[in-house]
Amino acid sequence: MFCGKCLLRLTCLEWTGPPHKKCPHNADSESDTSRWLGTRVWPIKGKSIETKGGVIGKGRPDFCLCVSPGSEECVKTHIADNRIQLQFDLGPPFWRWKFDEMGEEVSKLWNSEEQKKFTSLVKMNPVSQGKSFLKPALESLPCQHRKSIVSYYFNVYVPRRISMKTRAGCKIIDTDDDEAGEASYSKGSRKRCRADSVTSYSSKYVKTRYLTGRR
């Protein structure tokens, strides 16, 4: 790896297992290097792992057996199937690595009224205008906390909005810049996506503001 005029060499040591408690230090410093590698979580010891090298780099197939290929229900079906497969392949690490707290599954922790209220709060406090929906959400949703609200926003709200936009024909989408224009857009205004009205600087700035709850 080159960095400017310096040549950096990175060496990855072979896994030798966790350090021995009785001999925390030895002559060849195996324990000292081992402690930085942590404890192996996956693959599970004693379990054989099947490698499918033939499918690497080929991406998803262009066809499926769904009634309406490419539809919203089709996508949801494939996501659910792959989620189950991932859960089967990983075993306990699936929960240890918090995969159960990712994606659309997060919405199951919210009731329909909470989801509707959150959507309304985000529209009234558009990130693109430098506003923060976090504080109003904390006040209006007593059963939710900061972590769950941020998780719902990124795992459920944003993907749903992106899905709606892309299915409507939008080619370029700025996830920070369409809350304010969403009302008019939903009424049939599909001339163009407002993807160029916020600079990259303001985008990073407002992200920091709503995550911290500052106005």
C-alpha positions in Angstrom: 0.0 0.0 0.0 1.4 3.4 -1.0 0.7 6.5 1.0 2.4 9.6 -0.5 6.1 8.9 -0.5 5.8 6.3 2.2 5.5 2.6 1.6 3.3 0.9 4.2 3.4 -2.9 4.5 0.4 -4.6 6.2 0.9 -8.2 7.4 -2.1 -10.3 8.4 -1.1 -12.9 10.9 -2.6 -16.4 10.8 -5.3 -17.1 13.4 -3.9 -19.1 16.3 -6.8 -18.9 18.7 -7.3 -16.8 21.8 -4.4 -16.1 24.2 -3.8 -18.6 27.0 -4.8 -17.2 30.4 -2.0 -19.1 32.2 0.7 -17.8 29.8 -0.3 -14.2 28.8 3.2 -13.5 27.5 5.8 -15.7 25.9 9.0 -15.4 23.9 7.5 -15.2 20.4 4.7 -12.8 21.5 1.9 -15.0 20.1 -0.4 -13.9 22.9 0.3 -10.3 22.3 -0.6 -10.5 18.6 -3.5 -12.9 19.2 -5.3 -10.5 21.6 -5.8 -8.0 18.7 -7.6 -10.7 16.6 -10.4 -11.2 19.1 -12.5 -14.4 19.4 -13.7 -16.2 16.3 -17.5 -16.0 16.0 -18.0 -17.5 12.6 -17.6 -20.0 11.0 -18.7 -22.1 14.0 -16.0 -24.5 15.1 -16.6 -28.0 13.7 -19.1 -26.9 11.1 -18.2 -27.4 7.5 -18.7 -24.3 5.2 -19.9 -24.9 1.6 -18.3 -22.5 -0.8 -20.0 -21.6 -4.0 -17.2 -19.9 -5.9 -19.0 -20.2 -9.3 -21.6 -17.6 -8.4 -19.2 -14.9 -7.2 -19.2 -11.8 -9.3 -22.2 -12.9 -11.4 -24.8 -10.9 -9.5 -28.5 -11.7 -9.3 -30.3 -13.5 -12.1 -32.3 -11.5 -14.6 -35.4 -13.7 -14.2 -37.4 -15.4 -11.5 -40.5 -17.5 -11.1 -42.6 -14.8 -9.4 -46.1 -13.9 -10.8 -45.0 -10.3 -11.4 -41.1 -10.2 -11.7 -39.6 -7.0 -10.6 -42.8 -5.9 -8.6 -42.7 -4.7 -5.0 -44.0 -8.1 -3.8 -41.4 -9.9 -5.9 -38.6 -7.9 -4.3 -40.0 -8.5 -0.8 -40.2 -12.2 -1.5 -36.6 -12.5 -2.6 -35.4 -10.4 0.4 -37.3 -12.6 2.8 -35.9 -15.8 1.2 -32.3 -14.5 1.3 -32.8 -13.3 4.8 -33.8 -16.8 5.9 -30.9 -18.3 4.0 -28.5 -15.9 5.7 -29.9 -16.8 9.1 -29.4 -20.5 8.3 -25.9 -20.0 7.1 -24.7 -17.8 10.0 -26.6 -19.4 12.9 -26.2 -17.6 16.2 -24.0 -14.8 14.7 -27.0 -13.7 12.8 -28.4 -12.2 16.0 -25.0 -11.4 17.5 -24.2 -9.2 14.5 -27.6 -7.6 14.7 -28.9 -8.7 11.3 -32.3 -9.1 13.0 -32.3 -5.3 13.6 -31.7 -4.4 9.9 -34.0 -3.7 7.0 -37.7 -3.8 6.8 -37.8 -6.1 9.9 -37.4 -2.9 12.0 -40.9 -1.8 11.1 -42.3 -4.7 13.0 -41.2 -3.0 16.2 -43.5 0.0 15.4 -47.3 0.0 15.2 -49.1 1.6 12.2 -50.0 4.7 14.1 -46.3 5.3 15.1 -45.2 4.9 11.5 -47.8 7.3 10.2 -46.9 9.9 12.8 -43.2 9.5 12.1 -43.7 10.0 8.4 -45.7 13.2 9.1 -43.0 14.5 11.4 -40.2 14.0 8.8 -42.3 15.8 6.2 -42.9 18.7 8.6 -39.2 18.9 9.5 -37.4 18.3 6.2 -33.7 17.5 6.5 -33.0 19.4 3.3 -34.0 22.7 5.1 -31.6 22.1 8.0 -34.4 20.9 10.3 -34.3 18.0 12.7 -37.1 15.5 13.1 -35.4 13.7 16.0 -36.5 16.0 18.9 -40.2 16.2 17.7 -40.2 12.4 17.2 -38.9 11.8 20.8 -41.6 14.0 22.1 -44.4 12.5 20.0 -43.4 8.8 20.2 -42.9 8.1 23.9 -42.5 4.3 23.3 -39.5 4.9 21.0 -36.0 6.2 21.9 -33.2 7.9 20.0 -31.6 4.7 18.7 -34.9 3.1 17.5 -35.9 6.3 15.7 -32.6 6.7 13.9 -32.7 3.0 13.1 -36.3 3.2 11.7 -35.3 6.2 9.6 -32.4 4.5 7.8 -33.8 1.0 7.7 -37.4 1.6 6.8 -38.3 5.2 6.0 -35.5 6.0 3.6 -35.6 2.7 1.7 -39.4 2.9 1.3 -39.1 6.4 -0.1 -36.3 5.4 -2.5 -38.4 2.5 -3.7 -41.3 4.8 -4.4 -39.2 7.2 -6.3 -37.4 4.6 -8.4 -40.6 2.8 -9.3 -42.1 6.2 -10.4 -39.2 6.6 -12.9 -36.8 8.8 -11.0 -33.2 8.2 -12.1 -31.3 10.4 -9.6 -32.4 10.6 -6.0 -31.0 12.6 -3.1 -32.2 11.0 0.1 -31.8 14.3 2.0 -33.7 16.4 -0.5 -37.1 15.1 -1.2 -39.1 15.3 2.0 -40.2 18.9 1.3 -41.2 18.1 -2.2 -42.8 14.8 -1.6 -46.3 16.1 -1.1 -46.4 17.7 -4.6 -44.6 14.8 -6.1 -47.2 12.3 -4.8 -50.0 14.3 -6.5 -48.6 13.5 -9.9 -45.7 15.9 -10.4 -43.1 13.6 -11.8 -41.2 16.1 -14.1 -37.9 15.7 -12.3 -36.4 14.7 -9.0 -35.0 17.5 -6.9 -31.5 16.0 -6.8 -29.4 19.1 -7.4 -30.8 21.7 -4.9 -28.6 20.7 -2.0 -24.8 20.7 -2.1 -22.7 17.9 -0.7 -21.6 20.2 2.1 -25.1 21.0 3.3 -26.1 17.4 2.9 -23.3 16.4 5.4 -24.2 19.3 7.7 -27.9 18.5 8.0 -27.1 14.8 8.6 -25.1 15.8 11.6 -27.9 18.1 12.8 -30.7 15.6 12.8 -28.6 12.8 14.3 -27.6 15.1 17.2 -31.0 16.6 17.5 -29.8 20.2 17.1 -31.8 22.8 15.2 
